[in-house]
Amino acid sequence: MKALRVALIGLTITLVACLPQSRSTPDAPAALPTSTPTHIAVDLTPAQRAAIATLAQSLNLPQQQVALVSTEAVTWPNGCLGVQRLGVMCTQNEVPGFRIVMSANGKHYEVHTNHDGTSVAPEQALEAPGPAEKAAIKQLATNLGISEKDVKLASSAVVEWPDSCLGTALQGVMCSQVVTPGFLFVLEAGGRQYEYHTSENASRIMPGSLAMDWKQQGGIAGLCENLTVFLSGEVYGMDCKAGGDGRMAILTAAQRTQLSAWLDQFGMAAIDLSDPKGMADGMSRSANMYGTGGKKLTQLDQHAMFDFGQKLYHSMYP
């Protein structure tokens, strides 16, 4: 019996010695852990691969769930690859690279890279949240007297506006210098594009396509009258003599038709119909038209445009 136990022990030792060893040796490195293949196309450029990897990591997604939409060669104006961030200084040197658009989770994302993908600057999502977009579309449709279905979204971007006016300059209006997160929308309707600025929750919406500003100051009565008119129909008036009495109106269809015709026909123009300098109690009368046409204004055109602004102001301040 003792002899049998000894024989069994010897057989066990022999079998163990014959088993493959799990530890690494210089000639047989340890096996690498396996992973699920990502199925990323082998013909992608280094910049495209870097963009996909960056977006996948930021969204906590597998790379195979990020689809390449488009790639555009761009020469970026600075070391930040054209992506501005508050408080970030950018080197002012041109950088060849790419604008790469990808889709993931039903949204489109834009990423800027240098030529070889060693530098990547993600942009915000191109598709902004629905409520702010819907609010901007509703405002434009109401102004133009059309259905919301006839207003299309051309583009959108997440923006940090520099002030409470959402980056929109209004004649005679001071804006508090408070950074306001929000969105920039470009809407299309009737063959025209209209820009809108909104706060993050759409509690504040401001037009961005300036059409005309108008000003009349001085005279015996000491007038101080200002107008800012937008292509989308909003009109902001200010009687600064009355201590900052601001009012808002919407252009009528006839007013909008007249203004659009001028903007299509004439280019950008500064109008000055002020009284001669040095004249006692002289009146300052000026206006700016932000047209896209090529025709120059005649004296008659200038008077017609200034009178348009004056009548519009008096309809708001009868």
Phi, psi and omega in degrees: 000316178300320181295324179294318179298318179299320181295318180296317178300317180296321179294318179299314179300320181295318180295316178300319180296333181275349181290147177296142181276142182268341183282155183282151171231162180304329182269347183224084182295155181295146181293138179283148177294142181278155178219159179289129180297146182270345178060034175285135183303138184284344184266012177290148177282163177303323180293318179295318179298318180295320179296315180297316180297319180295314181293317180300319180292319182292330180265358182058047180239154169296147183298331181291349178266006176252122182253136178281127181259309181202156176224126182234127177289130184220145169259106184287146186281349184206177181290347176272007178059034176078006179257112183269134176232136180302132177082001182255125178270136182244139174293138185267063175229142181290141183231113175294140180186211186219148167258115186244124179253132180230163176237143178197142179056030178079008179236161175257142181229145180245135179230135177257136179227164168276188190296321184255007176079009179281345176233127184228132179232103180289138169270173176282170178301137179287333180263110183279161181303148186301312187304315180293320178298315181296323180295319179293317179297318180297318181296316180294317180300319179296316180299318185274351181069038181234172178284148177298334179293340181271003177252126182246148175275118178274319178196161177210156179207147174278131187223149168254101182290144186281351184207178182288345177273006177059037176077008180260122181273128178241137180302124175075006183252128176265132181251135177292138184276071180240124179296127185236111177294143180184208185223153172243122180245141168246118183251152178241136177202129177060032179082005178243157176249141182228134181261137176229142176247134179228158169282174186298320182260011178063020176288342177226129180231129180232138175290155182235352182264094184288132179252319186199144165233153189218143183211140175219122184219153173097210183079176181299323182280352180065048182295151174211087188237132183224146174224143169232122185243133182249151181302328182282357172111345180288139177232126178246122179250153179215122172258091186288343176292329181274019178080029176089043178280100181263139179223160180229145177216170177241135179299143172285168179300319180294318178296318180294321179296315180296314182296317180297321179298316177297316183295326178286328186274319186251157175273190178296136184212143175253127182250131179225108179244034183288156174295156179305144179297144180089351180286131180297135181054035180294153181252134175264123180230119183212160176202155175232133177249134184250063183276171180238003180277188183243356183277144179269150182285139169270172177299323179295319178298317181299316179295321180296319181289319178295318179297326177301313179295320181295316178296322179295318179296314182292337174288335178270330179235074183293000000 
